[in-house]
Amino acid sequence: MPAVTLADVVKTYSGSAVLKGASFAVPAGALCAVTGPAGAGASTLLRLIAGLERPTSGEIAIGETPLRSFGTAVPGLAAMVAPDGLKPRANLYANIVRGLPRFGPEGRATETRALALADALGLGPLLARRARDVSTSARVLAALAQALARRPGAIVIDGAFAALGVEDRARAVGALRAHLAETGAVAVVAGRPGDEILRSADLQVAIDTGEVLQVGAPDELYRRPADVRVARLTGPAGMNVLPVRANQTGLSLEDGTWLGAASVMTAKTHGLLGVRPERLFPIGEGLPPENGARLPVDVTAVSRLGAETWIEGFVGGVPAAARFGAAAPDDLAPGARLILGAERRDLHMFDAATETRV
């Protein structure tokens, strides 16, 4: 039985729909990342799961219990990680255990659980300090400990992890994972395309303009996006999408720029060819890989950081980007023309009219 289920959930404000029939299920013990651009509806979706708002229509259930309205939600069923909700004058320990049993056997269990969470999150030395006197990262970790200490069926995190550094994020994900494995609860985390949380997620929900576009493992959405919108919302920097014409020699842009891909990927005359920036590599003036693509890029910008190089430019007037490491030419600069190749397995074709995968 899925631990969190949404069935045709709609949310409107002043007659405008910010969620349009969201339906998906998160299995018990899973970490789910909801990703989309700003204003996509992810924050609204998380607030509904946390029971902070009610849907206009449709149903959300945690386990066997439906969240029907403000008045009927079961207390403690879901917990939102909210660092701004900490009591600033109380110390971190008091914040973590606030509202939980403090005496007798249940009190001892509360203390044991709180101290174990604090140690796992690196908060041990800070427990006696007031919330207002610690760093933003410490407040985020304390809010996570507060949520986990209540052992709810769902942990909801909207943007809080963005304030964490690498080590603190690793601690947070580790503690969250341990909690999910022990209790069978789920975690639903809002993120942006390319966020590191996707490396840890079991499930990704791609959302845009209030619509759930695709649900699946993050690697599945990366390798087989259902449509152009998902393609641009997944991966570290979205996907290059080029309008192409199929002919006897392969694929070309409308201006005649030949792109290769001799095994024509669509039975239609027009299509949209997708290739991710990190799957491109320099090939000089040579031919593309067998049945692969050849992209002549007129470079407009070059950014280098350590072993990684990003370029931006145009392929026959269509914007394109590429990312490579040691393979980047040392003399690469704006104004150059760079011929890039892509393997057949890294090419994606979408219908020109519907923008869905073919």
FENWOFEN-V529249 format. One record per run of one state. SS is the DSSP state (~ for helix, > for strand, _ for the rest). FROM is the first residue (numbers start at 1). LEN is the number of residues. If there is no record, write none. Layout:
SS|FROM|LEN  SS|FROM|LEN
This chain:
_|1|3  >|4|10  _|14|2  >|16|11  _|27|4  >|31|5  _|36|6  ~|42|8  _|50|7  >|57|6  _|63|2  >|65|3  _|68|10  >|78|3  _|81|2  ~|83|3  _|86|5  >|91|1  ~|92|6  _|98|6  ~|104|17  _|121|3  ~|124|3  _|127|3  >|130|1  ~|131|3  _|134|2  ~|136|14  _|150|4  >|154|5  _|159|1  ~|160|4  _|164|2  ~|166|18  _|184|2  >|186|6  _|192|4  ~|196|4  _|200|3  >|203|6  _|209|2  >|211|6  _|217|1  ~|218|6  _|224|3  >|227|1  ~|228|6  _|234|5  >|239|9  _|248|2  >|250|3  _|253|5  >|258|3  _|261|9  >|270|7  ~|277|3  _|280|1  >|281|2  _|283|10  >|293|13  _|306|2  >|308|8  _|316|2  >|318|7  _|325|12  >|337|6  _|343|1  ~|344|3  >|347|5  _|352|4  >|356|2  _|358|1
